[in-house]
Every structure is written in C-alpha cells, then in structure tokens.
C-alpha cells in the first residue's frame, strides 16, 4: 500500500567538527539521508493498519482481529504491578460487604 507522507524538519549543518553539531557539511555538500529517514520514520503510524477503521492484529497470535469470532483482548498485567492486583482482589469483598450494610 502506497501512502504519501509530508514532514517538516529543521536541522543545522555546520562546517565545524565540533561535537555540538550533529550534521556536518563535507565538500560543500550535506547528506540528507539520515535527516529525511528520521523525519519520515517518526511520521509513520505507531501501529499501522490496512484502513482507518481496521481494528488491527491480535498482539499474541498476529491474526486479523476482524477475522476472529468472539474476540476479546486478554488483559496482560505487568509482573511489576501484579502485587497491586492482589491487593485489589483482597479489598473488593470487604468493600461490597460494607456497601450492603443498612445506614444507621
């Protein structure tokens, strides 16, 4: 699929070999390839899809979500946060028990 991309960028090219400049002029020429490549790559969508209303791919199987019957994304909890989910599970029954008490 071909797609037009329009990007804006501004860079400083210098004759100096000082480390303060990322890009240098060499023999009165500049190499625009890294500048253009970086600008184009940053303008591309993070998760490309075949069309704007496409739901994308299943992150685990790589299958098209549109083709899957009864698709429900699986919630993956980062191991670093798993202790918090246990804390929530412990406090939920207490919260529902307190909510069922009549007001005095």
C-alpha positions in Angstrom: 0.0 0.0 0.0 1.5 3.3 -1.0 0.9 6.4 1.1 2.1 10.0 0.8 4.0 11.4 3.7 4.7 15.1 4.3 7.2 16.0 7.0 8.8 19.2 8.3 12.2 19.3 9.8 14.8 21.9 10.6 18.4 20.9 11.2 21.7 22.8 11.5 24.6 21.7 9.2 28.0 23.0 10.1 31.5 23.1 8.7 32.8 22.6 12.2 33.8 19.2 13.5 32.7 20.3 17.0 30.5 17.7 18.8 27.8 20.3 19.3 26.7 19.8 15.7 25.0 16.5 14.7 25.4 17.1 10.9 28.4 18.4 9.0 29.0 19.9 5.6 31.5 17.9 3.7 33.0 19.3 0.4 30.1 21.8 0.2 27.6 19.0 0.3 25.3 17.7 3.0 24.0 14.2 3.5 20.2 14.5 3.9 19.5 10.8 4.1 19.6 10.4 7.9 17.6 13.6 8.4 14.9 12.6 5.9 14.8 9.0 7.1 14.4 10.0 10.8 11.7 12.5 9.9 9.7 10.0 7.8 10.0 7.2 10.3 8.8 9.4 13.1 5.7 10.5 11.0 4.6 6.8 10.4 1.8 5.5 12.5 2.9 3.6 15.6 0.6 0.7 14.8 -0.2 0.7 11.1 -3.5 -0.8 9.9 -4.8 -1.6 6.4 -7.5 1.0 6.6 -8.6 3.7 9.1 -11.5 1.6 10.6 -9.4 -1.6 10.8 -9.1 -3.0 14.4 -5.6 -4.3 13.7 -3.9 -7.6 14.7 -4.1 -9.7 17.8 -0.9 -9.0 19.6 -0.4 -12.6 20.7 -1.4 -14.6 17.5 -0.8 -12.0 14.8 -4.2 -12.8 13.3 -6.5 -10.1 12.0 -9.0 -9.2 14.8 -11.6 -8.6 12.1 -11.5 -12.3 11.1 -11.7 -13.7 14.7 -15.2 -14.6 16.0 -15.9 -13.5 19.6 -12.6 -11.8 20.0 -11.9 -10.4 23.5 -8.4 -9.0 24.2 -6.6 -10.7 27.0 -5.6 -8.3 29.8 -1.9 -8.8 30.5 -0.7 -7.4 33.8 2.9 -6.4 34.0 4.6 -8.5 36.7 5.8 -5.4 38.4 2.2 -4.4 39.1 0.8 -7.9 39.9 1.1 -7.2 43.7 -1.4 -4.3 43.3 -3.9 -6.6 41.6 -3.7 -8.9 44.5 -4.3 -6.0 46.8 -7.4 -5.0 44.9 -8.7 -8.6 45.0 -8.3 -8.6 48.7 -10.1 -5.3 49.3 -13.1 -5.9 46.9 -15.1 -8.3 49.0 -14.7 -6.0 52.0 -16.0 -3.0 50.0 -19.1 -4.9 48.8 -19.8 -6.2 52.3 -19.7 -2.6 53.7 -21.9 -1.3 50.9 -24.6 -3.8 51.8 -24.9 -2.6 55.4 -28.0 -0.5 56.2 -27.4 3.1 57.2 -27.9 3.8 60.9 
